[in-house]
Amino acid sequence: MHNEKTTIWQGKKFLISSAICLFLTIAIVWMLYLSLGHKVVEAMYEGRSVGFLNRIIEEQSKYPIGFYLRQADELFIRFFIVLILLLGPAYLVLCMNNRYRNLNIFRNRIKRYIAGYPMPVCLVLIALLTLMELRLVMLIHHERFKILVDAAHGVIIGTPHWVAYQNRLLGPWLVQFISQLTGWAFTKSFIIFIVMSLLLANLVSFYLFFDLTKNRLISLKYTLYFSLCFLALQDISWLFLWDFLDIMIFFVFVYGIFRNWKTRFFIYLFIVSLLNRENALFISLWLIIDAFKYESKSPNIRTRSLKINYPNLLLGILLSIVGILYIKLVRDWLFVRSGLSGVGLDSVHAAIGQHIVLFANIARLFNVWHQKNINILPAFLFIGLTIYLFIKMRFDQFFIKVMLLFLCMLVSIFVFGYISEPRVFFMLIPFILVLNLELSDKIRPVHKL
């Protein structure tokens, strides 16, 4: 008994010492940045820094010094968020080492303690996490907040920034509904919607992870991972209402895939998602992919035969056609003109509505160190995560289908989305987290083929 207490105290002592060192390191780095960070950026802007640093800032005539100071602040905050994301896996690796068995004992005590939390305590923790998340989101976007509100209101009156935004009706009209119901201004209703969306996204994340794993600790941990990923993909430029809804919809979507939902639920989800944005087409794409299945009456793989679920295949194709027609018609009927000066009728994108930016994104990948392209660093992260998932993937039909869908989503981002805006990767977060759970054998999907 005495040895066990000594071992546990050693584990606590190690954790306390590590936490103190980490806290001091972070505090020192923050103090250095607060005292010297902006001065270094100003020196780079004026060409008084080291040669290779001076070359990072090359468009002084186009952008004022304040632009680069905000970029530096955003990059610094994102660095710490990524650092926190890396500390979790590093901690697990450390605990798996036999030399730190005492730390494992202490970790297991903590796990049993948290696993005993009643559900109301978990909900309180999620509410606190949402408040911190909201504070950081408002801090990042406070200077351009009015522009974000105007972008949402523009969808209602037919003057969004681009014709591609005109069909994204659900979020703006929900804000308008809150405004009409309460009598509040659109801006105040916009803030209320963001608060409710962040809280609901975290609650949906926690519930789905808990239903998949039946483990409160894992659910809280992955909800925290989701929040950190969401914050890491922020930039000072854009964050739209449909981005918040998209995350929740895709959490439900991936949950339905792993829980083998019946087709009618995917139809309902498709309708809701289509009102939000064109990403609903990935739901119909899943129905098409899932319609194909190999069956075998013997273990010999050569005797397998391809079976096609024709009703699901035709339904997926029909939903895709209806979705594309709906998107095109809504854009043509409701779009009046762009809310941006100089864009007008957005005739450049009038044909299909989407921005085709594949070659521009490829050019950004090869020009990553240019100041304007610093925000594409998350693109490399998701490319790396995709490679990791393909290396670790199981070669069963279900996992191959999910990875095929994930790959189609990633390719579509590079074709139609500006990877310099990290928010375009939001819809991949639920897939990354749930696929990681599957690879770690923490869930057992029903839909095993």
N, C-alpha and C positions, 0 to 999 in steps of 0.2 A: 504493500500500500504506500509506504514511504517512497519507494522507488518510482511508483507511478506518479505521485505528486511532484517529485523532483523532476521527472521527465516532462510533465505538463508545464511546470514552471520554466524549465529550460526552453520549451516551445514558446511560451508567452514572452520570455525574455528576448528570444530571437526575433519574434514578431514585433515587439515594442522597439527594439534597437533598429530593425529594418525600417519601421514606420517613421521613426525619428529621423533617420538618415535621409529617407525619401522626402519627408516634409521639409527638412532643411535645404536639400538640393533644389526642390521646387521653389521654395521661398527665395533662395539666392538667385536662381535664374530669373524669377519674376522681378526681383529688385534690380538686377542688371538690365533687364529689358526696359523696365520703367524709367531707369535713369539714363541708359545709353542707347536704347533701341531706336528711338526717333532721331537721335543725333546721327547715328550710323546711316539711317535712310536718307536724312538730309544731306549728309556728305556724299552718298552715292548719287543723289539727285543733282548735286552741284559738281560732280566729277572730282571730288577731293578724296575719295576712298581708294582702296586697292584696285588695280586695273581690272581684274575679272569681275569685281563687284560693280564697278562703274558701268560695265557693259550690260548689266541686267536692266538698268533703266536707260532707255534710249529715246523715249518720246516725251521729253520735257516740254516741248512746244505744244503738245496735244493734251497732256494731262497735268493738272496742278500738283503741287507737293502733297496736298491733302489726300488726293486719290491714292498715292503710294503709301502714305502713312496708314490709311484704313486697310489697304491690302496687307501691310506688314502686321497690323493688329490681328486681322482675320487669320493669317497664316500661323501666327504664334499661338492663337487659341486652338486652332485645328491641330497643331502639333501636340498640344497637351492632351487633347481628346484622343488622338491616335495613340499617344503614350499610355493612356489609361486602358485603351483597348488591348494593347500588347502586354500589359502587366498581368491580366488575368491568365492567359495561356502560360506566361513565364512562371507564375505562381504555381500552376498545376504541375508543370514540368519539375519544379523544385520539390514539390511535395511527393512526386513519384520516385524521387531519388531515395534509395535506401539509407543514405547517410543522414537523412532528415526524418527519421522515423518519429522522433519526438514532435516534429511539426505536424506530421500526419495525425498523430493522436489528438493534438490540439484542434486541428482542422476538423476532424471527425466529431469532436465535441460541439464545435460551432455548428456543423451541419445538422446534428441532431437537435440542437437548440432552435435553429431557425425552422427546421422541418416541423417543429411543434407549434409554430405560430398559428393562432387561429386566423381564419380568413379575414376578419375585420382589420387585424393588424397589418396584413399584407396590403389591403386596400388603402390604409393610411400611408404606408410606405410608398405606394404608387402615386398617391395624391401629392406627397412631398416631392417625389421625383418629378412629377408634372410641373409643379411650381418652379423648381430650379430650371427645368427645361424651358419653360415659358420665359423666364427671366433672361436666359441666354439668347433665345430667339429674338426677343424684343430688343436686346442690347445690340445684336448683330444688324437688325433691320430698321432701327429707329430713324436713321437719317433718310431712308427711302420709303418710309412707311406710307406716306401719302400717295406715292406712285403706285404702291401695291394695292391700296384701296381703290384708286382710280382705275387700275387694270381690271379689278373685279367688277366695278360698277360699269365699266365700258362694255362688258359682255351683255349686261341687261339692256342697255340702250343702243346696242348695235355698233359700238365704237371700240372694240378691243384693239390691242396693239397690232395683232395680225389676224388674218382671216382664219388661221388654224385654231385660234382660241374661241371662235364664235360658238362652236357646238358644246363648249364646256359649261353647261348651264346650271348644273345641280348646285354647286357651291355658291355662286353668286346669287341665285334665286333663293336659296336657304337663308342667306344673309338678309336679302330683301324681305323675306317672310318674317324674320325676327324683327326687322326694323318696323314693318307694318303692324306686327302684333303688339309690340311694346311701345311704339311711338318714339323709339330712340333714333338718333341719326345713323346713317349707314356706316360711318366710321366706328361708332361704338358697337354696333351690331357685328361688325367685322372682327373686332377684338374679342367679343363674347364667343363668336364662332371659332376663333383660333383656340381659345381656352378650352371650350367643349371638345374640339377635335383632338387636341393633344391628350386630354384626359381620356377620351374614349379610345384613342389609338393605343394608349398604354394599357387600358383595361382589356381591350380586345386581345392585345398581345399576351397579357398575363393569362387570360382565360384559355386561349387556344393552346398555349404552351402547357398549362396545367392539365387540360383535357388530354393532351397528347402524352404527357409524362406521368401525371398523377403525383407530381413532386413539387412542393411549394418553393423549395430552394432553387431548383433548376428554373422554374417559371419566373421567379424574381430575377435570377441572374440573366436570363435571356431577354427579359423585359428591359433590364438595364443595358444590355448589349444593343437592343433596338434603339433605345434613347440616345446612346452614344453614337451609333451609326447615323442616326437622324441629324444629330448636331454636327458630326464630322462632315456631312455633306451640305452644310449651309455655306452660302457665300453672300456677300453684301449686296448683290445685285437683285436677285429675284427669289420670291417664294409665293406661290399662288394658292388659292383656296382649293383648287382641284388636286394639288399635290398632297394635302392632308387626307382628302377622301380617298385618293388613289392608294395610299398605304393601307388604310383599313380594308378597302375592297380586296386588295391582293393578299392580305393576311387571311381573310375569309376564303379567298380563292384557293390558296395553297392548302389551307386546312381542309377544304372540301375535297381536294385531290387526294390527300393522305387519309381521309376518312371515307373515301369511296362513296361520295354523295351520289344520289340519283340524278338523272339528267335534268329533271324539272327544276332542281335547285340551281343548277348552273344557268338555266334559262332566266330565272329570276335575277340572279346575280349579274347576268349579262345586261339585262334591261337597266338595272341601277347603274352599272358601270358605264353603259353607253350614254346615259344622261350626264355623267361626269366628264368623260373624255373618250377618245378613240382607242385607248388601251383595252377597252372591252373586247376588241377583236382577238386578243390572246385567249379569252375564255372560249370563244367559238373555235379557235385554233386547237385548243386542248381536246374539244369534242371530236375534231377530225383526227388528231393524233391517236387518241385513246380508242378510236374505232377499229384500229388494226391490232390483231393479236395472233401470236403463233401458238398453236396447240399441238400436242404430241401424245400419242397413246403409249409410247415407249420412251425409255431414257435416251435413246439414240437421237441426237440432234438432227441427223439427216432425214429422219422420218417426220419432221415437223411440217405442218401445213398452215398456211396463212388463212385466218378467219377474219372476215370483215363484218363489223356491225353496221350494216347499211343504213338503218334508221338514224343512228348517231352520226354517221358520216354525212348523210344528206342534211341532217339538222344543222351540223356545224357549218356546212357550206352555205345553207340558207341563211343562217344567222349572220355569217360574214357578209353576204351580199346585202341583206337588209341593213346591217350596220353601216356599210360603206355608203349605201344610198341615203340613209338617214343623215349621216355626217355631211354629205355633199349638199343635200337639200336644205338642211338647217343653216349651213354656212351661206348658201346662195340667197335664202329668203331673209335671214335676220341681219346679215352683215351690211352696214351702211357705208362706213369708211373707217380707216384706221385712226385710233386715238393718238398715234405718233405723228409728229410733223414730218411732212415730206414723203409719207408712205401712201396716203390717199386711199385708193381702192385696192391696194395690195395686189395689183394685176400680175406681178411676178409669180405669185403663188396661187393665182385664181384657178388654175387648171385642176390641180389635185388638192390644193390647200396646204399641203405639207411642205416643209423646208427640206430639200435634199442636200445634205451637208456631209456626205460620206468623205469626199476627197478633202474637204476643208478640215474634217476631224483627223484624217490621216496626217495631213500636214501639221496639225497641232501636236500630234504625238511625236513627231520628229523635230519639233521646235519647242520642247517642253520647258526649257530654261528661260525662254523669253518671258518678260514680265506679264504680258497679257495672257499667257497660257499656263500660269502657275496653278490655276484651278482645275487643270486636267489631271492632276496627280491622282485623284480618286479613280480615273479611268484605268490607270495602270494597276491600281489595287484590285478592281473588279476583274480585269483580265487575268491577274495572278490568281484570284480566288476561283475563277472559272477553270483555269489549268489545274489547280489543286483538286477541285471537285471531279474533273475528268480522270485524274490520276487515282483518286480514292474511290471512284464510283463502283457500284456493284453492277455486274453485267446481267441483271435480270430485266425483264421487259418493262416493269414499272419504272425502275430507276432510269433506264435509257429514255423512256418517253418523257419523264420529267426533265431530264437534262437536255433533251432536244427542244422542249418548250423554253427552257431557260436560255439556251443558246440563241433561239429565235428572238427572244426579248432583248438580249444583249446586242445582237446584230442590228435590230431595229433602232436601238438607241444611237448606234454609230451612224446609221443611215439618215435618220430623221431628227435626231436631237443634237443640240450643241453640248458637246462633252465639256466645254469650258464652264457650263452651268451644272455643278454636281447634283442638283436636285433631280436631274433626269434619271438618276440611278435609284431613286426611292423605291420603285416597284420591285427591284431586285432584292431588297433587304429581307422581306419575309421568306423568299426562296432560299437565300443564303443561310439564314438562321435555322430554318426547318430542315434543310438538307444536311446541315452540320449535325443536327440532332439525330437524324436518321443514320448518318455515317458513324456516329458514336454509340449506336445501338441503345439510345435512350428512349426510342419509340418503336412501336411495331405497327407499321401501316396496315390497315385492313386490306388495301388494294394491292395485294401481292399476287403476281401472275405466275 
